[in-house]
């Protein structure tokens, strides 16, 4: 029998693209799924859009307070009944074969998480392009991901027990929580990769704001200094992680420096 997949959709004022997101779930060729829709104190009409799309596999949960992104992911996961957890952001859509392309993964006891390629849709230019042409690797992929982190949350499926074993998502992160989880999973478990793009991810603005750059640097700094580099698998990449930390620091300050420079002119 096909395993049950719990689809986690966290929503915080995601009404604008939510209808397409939910329809992409209902159109899946693989039918043994449930939706865990977690409304994180939305103030728009997200609930109405959910109710307009509701079917027997849709489950609605309302947070009694506003949670951080990864707190909300963890809270939603607690309601999941499936063996596997799949994540979909409200402004992204899955192609019809997103889940059916993972049947080999569901049948493989050795692999505990699966990721795939995707398309990036840039709203401003109305252009769509493939995320990466790099061949995605299966098996033990920590070394590969340390050099090429190519995992997107809307492209990720995790066995629920494996996520539990690595401690779920770190609620203190706002940007790198999925990176943290995937890198922990990759230290202990094998991955399944799908080369084909199975997701369309929407980008509202290609620019990365100064505030987000700064937060990204601070969170990655926290991640770096929390790692046990006595572990061989981590030790092998310590210098690479440090170089990336320095890079994030530089891009977090350079835009502000440039703006300050021109203000003085």
Buried (B, 14 or more C-beta within 10 A) or exposed (E): EBBBBBBBBBBBBBBBBBBBBBEBBEEBEBEBBBBBBBBBBBEBBBBEBBEEBBEEBBBBEEBEEEBBBBBBBBBBBEBBEBBBBBBBBBBBBBBEBBBBBBEEBBEBEEBBBBBBBBBBBBEEEEEEEEBBEEEBBBEBBBEBBBEBBBBBBBBBBBBBEBBEBBEBBBBEBBBBBBBBBBBBBBEEBBBBBBBEBBBBBBBEEEEEEBEEBBBBBBBBBBBBEEBEBEEEBBEEBEEEBEEBBEEBBEBBBEBEEEEEEEEEE
